[in-house]
Amino acid sequence: METDCNPMELSSMSGFEEGSELNGFEGTDMKDMRLEAEAVVNDVLFAVNNMFVSKSLHCADDVAYINVETKERNRYCLELTEAGLRVTQFSSHTHPKVVGYAFDQVEDHLQTPYHETVYSLLDTLSPAYREAFGNALLQRLEALKRDGQS
């Protein structure tokens, strides 16, 4: 199941600022991808173990790299470009055959697909992300319902 939604209702929980566009790249001018990457991190940090913009891989106007550790303890290095986000490297604590892969690593030979949004990418990588996202959305909806009844 691939969800590609923008959880605007979660803005108070995730630090997402309503005026910023981060989930779609169409129609936008070339942006500083480091700033875009920081926005991506701030938006979904609540639903992963750890996530941060790489300080050792070179970020530029057209590319930034994000390290993420899912709740399953799998680590990925993500590439953010105008085309979207994709996995450039993978390591897993539960799959010892891929030991040696870690944060801040890029494999040029990987042909992973681009995702338009961070939500779509994480939804494919992490069932625990999907669950955390769904729980956060449910809590927000319940809070809105309570506020509407008072």
N, C-alpha and C positions, 0 to 999 in steps of 0.2 A: 504494500500500500504506500503510495507516494502522496504526501500532502504538500501543498504548495500555498500555504496561507500565511497571511501577515497578521500576527497577533496584536493588533493595535490596542485591544482591550487589556493587554498585559503591560502597557507602557509604564504604569506606576511601579510594577514589580521588576522590570528589566532595565530601566534607565533609558529606554528608547525615547527619543525626542520626536514628537509628532511631525515636525516640519521637515525632517530629513528623509531622503529617499535612499533606501539601501537594498531593497529586495528586487529591484528591476534596474537594468542598465540601459534599456532602449530609450532613445530620445535624450540622453544626457550627454553633456560635453565631457571630454577627458577630465577626470578628476584625479586628485592625489589619492592613490589607492591606499596609502597608509591610513589616511583619515577614514576612508570607507571601511577598512579592515577594523579599525578601532570601534566603529559603529556596529559592525557585525558582532564583534566580541561582546560589547555591552548589551546587545539585544538578546543573546542566548546563553550568557554565562550562567544563569540560574538553572539551566537544564543539563549542564555537563560538569565533570569534575574540575577541569581546568581549561582555560583558553586564553591565549595571548598572542599579540602580534610579535613575530620573530624579530629579535634585535640583532641576530647574527647574519641572517640572509638579507640581501640588498633589496629594499623596497624602492620603488620609483613611481613616477606619475602613472605608469601603466600596469604595474604589478606589485602585489604585496603578498607576504606569506604569513599564515596564521597556524599556530600550533594548538591542537585540541586533544584533550584526553576525555573520552566518553565515560559515562558512569560504569561501563563494562571494563574500564581501565585499558582500553585500546587507544593508542596514540596515533595521530595523523598530522601530517604537515599539509596544509591546504594552500593552494595558489588562488589568489583573487585577481582577476583581470576584468576588463570590460565584457568579456564573454561569459563571466560568471565565476563560480567556484568549482575547484576539482581537487581530488586527493593527489598529492605528489609523492607521498611516502606513508607507510603504514608500519606500525609495530604493535605487538600484542603481548600482554602478560600471560594470556591463556594459551597462546600458540607459540611454543618455544622454537619452532622451526624458523620463525622470522626474527629471531634475536639479532641485534645489530642495527635494526632500523630504529630511528628515534626522532625526536623533534629536530627541527632545523635541517632536515635532509630532503633532497630533491632527487628523484630518479628520472632521468630524461627519457628512458625507454618506456615508462608507464604510459599507457594510452587510456586513461580514465576519462569518463564523460564529464562535461561541464554541467553544473546545476545553476539555474537562474537565481535561486535563493539559498540562503544558509539553512532555512527550514527544510527544504527539499533534500539537501545533501545530508543533513544530520538525520532526517527521517529514514533515509536508506542505510545509514551506518549504525544507528543505535536504537534498538527497541526501548531502552531505558530513557533516551531523550524523548521519544514519542510519548512515553508514559508520563514523564515529568511535565512535558508541554501540555498534554491533555489535562493533567491534574491542576496545573496552574490556571488553565483556561476555565476549568470547572469552578475553581475557587473564586475566580474573578466574576464569573456569571452569577454565582450564588451571592456574592457581595453586592452586585448590582441589583439583584432581586430583593435582597434585604433593604437596600437603600430606597428602592422604589415602593416598598410597603410601609415605610415609616413616614 
